[in-house]
């Protein structure tokens, strides 16, 4: 069976090449690619063919999972080809399919030549090789990382079967000193790396105490202090907040919530529940005791106590009939009838992660360790629910997303 490889080069094409035959030097590049590189070790262009603000003239993004990205070449005959590419500031994306096996050596890490030139330690982002819609989320986070780090970033999409030795070798070649691990798959891969590398974790909801004991784990769950502040801004008369949580998932978050409530003059009552039955019993107690004029219910990101198919519909129905405000840490709940939610500003989250990584590069120390709640947030509101509760939503620009009345 014939083997196909694909090369993608980002940019715009010179006017004299549009619609014409493919330039000979571009075809030559395809023959230089090493088709045998493992899929996990490929630095990928995180946002496909979308143009970036940074100037990456002359940088090749090889996005086929069997083609490694090229790097700043060592003095070899291929230099002539690289210089030929860099002589054209405008390049378009061309798919090139080469039938048959291609056995050729390629200079590595052209994508990272800006970082290599600095002579300083670099940042590597390890993220899951996953489809949409999650791929776009990670792409936005990485865009924020790259903007903050100003190009000193190498990106590695990893699959389920990661060769730890090869990944470590790739990081050494890129002079990596700190790794930003995104998502569960990224964290799993990063856990096999050399212990002398710094690590910042992001793009996860929660983590075990052991995982967060010696590293910074940035959760996608919004900071309760921000949630309570937004609640008081919309409903100044609120005095008490209830929640139901599974301590195996959210003990750390409830500790933060207690501190935030105390700081903002709120009474905070949390019910523990480790199964569906005890969660439903807790909600019954809350609805029996709640005063809709001064109370509100917070739904954390918790698969036990905020189960979507059974618990959430009953909670929303009961709160609607009692005019009790319910706000959530999950964006999807707003569409279903929760008053509001805070959700990640992915680009700003990336900037935050990069800032932590840059701090490590500057000091050589991990700095803050443990779980860190999401503070780079946007706000979504359900206008129908707000109207039902008699709230003033005449300033739609204060919300980043509003679900229209139905």
C-alpha positions in Angstrom: 0.0 0.0 0.0 1.3 3.4 -0.9 2.2 5.7 2.0 1.1 9.3 2.0 2.6 12.2 3.8 1.2 15.7 4.0 3.1 19.0 4.4 1.3 22.3 5.3 3.0 25.6 5.0 1.2 28.6 6.5 0.8 32.1 5.0 -0.2 33.5 1.7 1.0 32.7 -1.8 3.0 35.0 -4.0 0.7 36.4 -6.8 2.8 34.7 -9.5 2.1 31.3 -7.9 -1.7 31.4 -7.5 -3.4 28.9 -9.8 -0.1 27.9 -11.3 2.1 24.9 -10.9 3.7 24.1 -7.5 7.3 25.6 -7.2 10.1 23.1 -7.5 11.7 24.2 -4.2 8.4 23.5 -2.4 8.3 20.0 -3.7 11.9 19.5 -2.6 10.8 20.3 1.0 8.4 17.4 1.0 11.2 15.0 0.2 13.2 16.2 3.2 10.5 15.2 5.7 11.0 12.2 8.0 7.7 10.3 7.6 8.7 7.9 10.5 8.4 10.4 13.3 6.1 9.3 16.1 2.7 11.0 16.2 3.0 12.1 19.8 6.3 14.0 19.3 5.1 16.4 16.7 5.0 20.0 17.5 1.7 21.1 16.0 0.2 24.3 14.9 -2.6 24.7 17.5 -5.0 26.8 15.5 -4.8 25.1 12.1 -4.4 27.6 9.3 -5.7 30.6 11.2 -3.2 33.5 10.9 -1.5 34.8 14.0 -0.5 38.3 15.0 3.1 37.3 15.7 5.5 37.3 12.8 6.5 33.8 12.0 7.8 34.4 8.4 9.7 31.4 7.1 8.4 29.0 9.8 7.1 25.7 8.5 4.2 24.0 10.4 4.1 20.4 9.5 0.7 19.2 10.8 0.4 15.7 9.4 0.7 13.3 12.4 3.6 11.5 10.8 5.7 14.5 9.9 7.9 16.3 12.5 8.1 20.1 12.4 11.3 21.3 11.1 13.7 23.4 13.1 16.5 25.8 12.8 18.8 23.7 10.6 22.4 22.7 11.3 24.9 23.5 8.6 23.8 20.9 6.0 22.9 20.9 2.3 19.3 21.5 3.3 20.3 25.1 4.2 19.8 26.1 0.6 16.2 25.0 0.7 15.4 26.7 4.0 16.9 30.0 2.7 14.8 29.6 -0.4 11.7 29.4 1.7 12.5 32.3 3.9 13.1 34.4 0.8 9.3 34.3 0.1 7.4 36.3 2.7 4.1 35.2 1.3 3.3 31.5 1.3 0.0 29.7 1.0 -1.1 26.3 2.5 -0.4 23.5 -0.1 -1.2 19.9 0.6 1.6 17.7 -0.9 1.0 14.0 -1.2 4.1 11.9 -1.9 3.3 8.3 -3.0 5.6 5.6 -1.8 8.0 5.5 1.2 10.0 8.5 1.8 13.3 8.0 3.7 15.0 11.3 4.2 16.6 13.3 7.0 15.2 16.6 8.1 16.6 19.4 10.3 14.5 19.7 13.4 12.9 22.4 15.4 12.5 25.2 12.8 9.3 26.0 14.5 11.2 26.9 17.6 14.1 28.9 16.1 13.0 32.1 17.8 13.3 30.4 21.2 16.5 28.8 20.3 18.1 32.1 19.4 17.5 33.5 22.9 19.8 30.9 24.5 17.5 30.8 27.5 15.3 28.0 28.8 12.1 27.4 27.0 8.5 26.4 27.7 6.8 23.3 26.2 3.1 22.8 26.1 1.8 19.2 26.2 -1.8 18.9 25.3 -4.2 16.1 24.2 -4.4 15.2 20.5 -8.2 15.4 20.5 -10.9 16.4 18.1 -13.4 19.3 18.3 -14.8 21.1 20.2 -12.0 20.5 22.7 -9.2 21.0 20.2 -10.3 24.6 19.7 -10.4 25.2 23.4 -6.8 24.0 23.8 -5.8 26.1 20.7 -7.1 29.2 22.4 -5.3 28.5 25.6 -2.1 27.9 23.7 -2.6 31.1 21.7 -2.6 32.9 25.1 0.5 31.1 26.2 2.4 32.0 23.1 1.3 35.6 23.3 2.6 35.9 26.8 5.8 33.9 26.3 6.5 35.8 23.1 7.3 32.7 21.0 9.4 30.8 23.4 7.0 27.8 23.2 7.1 24.3 21.7 3.8 22.5 21.4 3.4 18.7 21.6 0.1 17.0 21.0 0.1 13.6 22.7 -2.1 10.5 22.3 -2.9 7.7 24.7 0.4 5.8 24.1 3.3 8.2 24.8 6.9 7.1 24.6 8.3 8.8 27.6 11.9 8.4 26.5 11.3 10.0 23.1 9.2 12.8 24.6 12.0 13.6 27.1 14.5 13.6 24.2 12.4 16.1 22.2 12.1 18.4 25.2 15.9 18.3 25.7 16.4 19.2 22.1 14.1 22.2 22.5 16.0 23.3 25.7 12.8 23.0 27.7 13.0 23.9 31.4 9.3 24.1 32.3 6.3 22.2 30.9 2.7 23.4 30.8 0.5 20.3 30.8 -3.1 20.8 29.6 -5.9 18.4 30.1 -5.8 14.9 31.7 -3.9 13.4 28.8 -1.3 16.2 28.9 -0.9 15.7 32.7 -0.5 11.9 32.3 2.2 12.4 29.7 4.0 15.1 31.7 4.1 12.9 34.8 6.6 10.6 33.0 9.1 13.5 32.3 12.4 14.2 34.0 12.0 15.4 37.5 14.2 18.5 37.0 11.6 20.0 34.7 9.2 22.6 36.2 5.5 21.9 35.7 2.4 23.9 35.5 -1.0 22.1 35.0 -4.1 23.6 33.4 -7.3 22.7 31.7 -8.5 20.2 34.3 -11.4 20.4 36.7 -9.8 18.9 39.8 -6.8 16.9 40.9 -5.8 14.6 43.7 -3.9 16.0 46.6 -0.8 14.0 45.6 -0.9 15.4 42.1 -1.2 18.9 43.4 1.2 18.6 46.3 4.4 19.7 44.4 3.0 21.6 41.4 0.5 24.3 40.5 -2.8 22.8 39.2 -5.0 25.4 37.6 -8.6 24.3 37.7 -11.3 25.2 35.2 -13.7 25.7 38.1 -14.3 29.4 38.7 -13.2 31.0 42.0 -16.1 31.1 44.4 -15.0 34.7 45.4 -15.8 35.8 41.8 -19.1 33.9 41.8 -20.3 35.4 45.0 -19.2 38.9 43.9 -21.2 38.6 40.7 -24.2 37.3 42.7 -24.2 40.2 45.1 -23.8 42.6 42.2 -27.0 41.2 40.7 -28.9 40.5 43.9 -27.6 42.8 46.7 -30.1 41.5 49.2 -28.7 38.0 49.2 -27.3 37.0 52.6 -27.0 33.2 52.5 -25.6 30.7 49.9 -26.3 27.0 50.0 -24.4 24.2 48.1 -24.2 20.4 47.9 -20.8 18.9 47.2 -18.9 15.6 47.1 -15.8 16.1 49.3 -13.8 13.7 47.1 -14.1 16.2 44.3 -14.6 19.6 45.8 -13.3 19.7 49.4 -10.7 22.2 48.3 -13.2 24.4 46.5 -15.6 24.5 49.5 -12.7 25.6 51.7 -12.2 28.5 49.3 -15.9 29.2 49.3 -16.1 29.5 53.0 -13.3 32.0 53.1 -14.9 34.0 50.2 -18.3 34.0 51.8 -16.8 35.3 55.1 -14.9 38.0 53.3 -18.1 39.2 51.5 -20.4 39.0 54.5 -22.3 36.0 53.4 -23.4 33.0 55.4 -22.3 29.8 53.6 -23.9 26.4 54.2 -22.5 23.3 52.5 -23.9 19.8 52.6 -21.7 16.8 52.0 -23.0 14.0 49.7 -21.1 11.1 48.2 -24.0 9.5 46.3 -27.2 10.5 44.5 -29.6 9.7 47.3 -27.8 11.8 49.9 -27.5 14.6 47.4 -31.3 14.6 46.7 -31.9 14.6 50.5 -29.7 17.6 50.9 -31.5 19.6 48.2 -34.8 18.8 49.9 -33.5 20.2 53.1 -32.3 23.3 51.3 -35.6 24.0 49.5 -37.5 23.5 52.8 -35.4 26.0 54.6 -34.5 28.6 51.9 -35.9 32.1 51.8 -36.0 33.3 48.1 -35.7 36.9 49.2 -32.3 36.5 50.7 -31.0 33.0 49.8 -29.3 31.5 46.7 -28.1 28.0 45.6 -24.7 27.4 44.1 -24.1 24.4 41.9 -20.3 23.5 41.8 -18.8 21.4 39.0 -19.5 18.1 40.7 -20.5 14.9 38.9 -22.1 13.4 42.1 -24.2 16.2 43.4 -25.0 18.0 40.2 -25.8 15.0 38.0 -27.2 16.4 34.7 -29.9 13.9 33.8 -31.6 13.5 37.2 -30.5 16.0 39.8 -30.3 19.2 37.7 -33.8 19.0 36.2 -35.4 18.5 39.6 -33.3 21.3 41.1 -34.2 23.7 38.3 -37.9 22.9 38.5 -38.1 23.3 42.3 -36.0 26.5 42.3 -38.2 28.0 39.6 -41.4 27.3 41.5 -39.9 28.8 44.6 -38.3 31.8 42.9 -34.9 30.8 44.3 -31.9 32.0 42.5 -29.5 29.3 41.3 -26.1 30.0 39.9 -23.5 27.5 38.7 -19.8 26.9 37.9 -20.8 25.1 34.7 -21.5 27.1 31.6 -23.9 24.6 30.1 -26.3 25.0 33.0 -27.2 28.6 32.0 -28.8 27.4 28.8 -30.9 25.0 30.8 -32.2 27.7 33.2 -29.6 28.5 35.8 -29.4 32.3 36.4 -25.7 32.8 35.6 -22.3 31.1 35.3 -18.7 32.0 35.0 -16.7 30.2 32.4 -13.1 30.3 31.1 -11.6 33.1 29.1 -9.3 30.6 27.3 -6.8 33.1 25.9 -6.4 34.9 29.3 -6.1 31.6 31.0 -3.2 30.8 28.6 -1.6 34.1 29.5 -1.9 33.2 33.2 -0.3 29.7 32.7 2.5 31.3 30.7 3.1 33.8 33.5 3.5 31.0 36.0 5.9 29.2 33.6 7.9 32.4 33.1 8.2 32.9 36.8 9.7 29.4 37.1 12.2 30.2 34.3 13.2 33.4 36.2 13.5 31.9 39.7 14.0 28.2 39.2 11.3 27.6 41.8 7.7 26.3 41.4 6.2 29.1 43.4 2.5 28.5 44.3 1.6 24.8 44.4 -1.7 23.1 44.9 -5.1 23.7 43.4 -5.7 27.2 41.9 -9.3 28.2 41.0 -10.1 29.9 37.6 -9.9 33.7 37.8 -9.7 34.4 34.1 -13.5 34.3 33.5 -16.4 35.4 31.3 -20.0 35.6 32.4 -23.1 34.0 30.9 -26.7 34.9 32.0 -30.1 33.4 31.3 -32.4 36.4 30.7 -35.6 34.4 31.0 -34.6 33.3 34.5 -33.5 36.8 35.4 -36.8 38.2 34.4 -38.6 35.5 36.3 -36.7 36.5 39.4 -37.5 40.2 38.8 -33.9 41.2 38.2 -32.8 44.2 36.2 -30.8 43.1 33.1 -31.0 46.3 31.2 -27.2 46.4 30.8 -26.5 43.5 28.4 -23.0 44.6 27.8 -22.1 43.6 31.4 -22.5 40.0 30.3 -20.3 38.2 27.9 -23.0 35.8 26.7 -26.8 36.1 27.2 -29.3 33.5 26.4 -32.4 35.3 24.9 -35.8 35.0 26.4 -37.9 32.2 24.9 
